[in-house]
């Protein structure tokens, strides 16, 4: 179940970026790396509010994590917000904790919790 991430927007101009996959069927790490390397920052240039749903992602490399932090900084610079949700992989959760990104980013358990955070 691998493919390009899906970007959706709602009536409140909140964009949701989700990766194909589930807790059991994950998005391939090499595709995540390619996406964060070549497409992520371009896609979010038009966003002010973004939910990054990592439900289908089991792990990310350092470049991908750096891209997420850059996104957070870019959106805050536009008075926007990045909400990250769906971290169900213990490896990914540990990575966010070790890098302390869980203290910097707006983190939520579920997509619905992330949506609610925008008011």
N, C-alpha and C positions, 0 to 999 in steps of 0.2 A: 504494500500500500504506500509506495513512495511516489512523490510528485512535487510540484512546485507549491509553496505555501499559498493559502487563500487569503486575500485581503477583501474585507467587507466594510462598508460604512453604513451608518444609520442616519436617521433624521437629525440627530444632534451633532453631526460631523465627528463622531467618534468612530475611528477605524479599528477594526479587529483583524489581526494577523494571526492565523492559525495554521498549524502544520498538519498534513495528513497523517493519520495514525491514531493510536489509542494507547492506553497504558500497556497493553500486551503487544501491539503491533507498532513499532516505533518508526519514526522518520529516520532514514539512513544518515549517520553522522557526516559522511562525505557530502551529501546533498545540503545539509545544514551549513557546513563550512562554505560550500560554493555560494549558497544564498547570502549568508552574512558577508562574504568577501565581495561579491559582485553586484548584489541587488538591494540589500536591505536599506542602506542609507539613501539611495536614490528613491526608493518607494516612500520612505517616510518624509521626504522633503516637503510634500504637499500636506502633511498631517500636522495637526496641532494637538490632537488627543488620540492616543493609541493604546490599545490593549494587545499585548503580546502573549498569546496563549501557547504555552509550551507543552501542552498535554501529550502530543505525539513525539516529543523529543526526550531521549534518554541521557544524552551528554552533549556538551559543547566544548569546543577548544578555546584557547585564550583569545584568538582573534575574534571569534563570535561574541565572547563576553565583552571584549573591548568595544565592539560595534554596538552592543546593547547599552553600555554606559554612554557612548557618544550620542546615541539616540536620546537617552534620558536628558543629557545636557542640552542637546539641540531643542528638544521640546520645551524644557524649562526656560530656555532663552526666548521662546515665542509665547511665554506664559501658558504653556500647554502642560501635558502630563503624560507619562508613560506608566501604565499599570501592567505588571507581569503576573500571570496566573498559570495554573496547571502544572506546577512542578511536582510531579508524582514519582519521579525517578529518585531513588535514594542517592545515587551518584551525582545527579544534577543538584539536588538539594544540598548535599555536602559541599559541592563546588561553590554554590552561592554563599554558603555559610563561611567557608574558609577564606573566600575573597572579600567577605563582609559586604557583598552586594546586597544581601538580604537586609542590611541596615540602611543602605543608600536608596534602593529602589522601592517603589510602592508595590508590595507583594500581596497576592490574594490566592486563596485556595482554589477558587472556582471562577469560571467565566462570569457567572451571575454576580458573584461578590465584586469582581473587578468592574462590571458595568454599574453596579450600585454606587461605587466610589466616585463616579462622575456626577452624582446628584440627580 
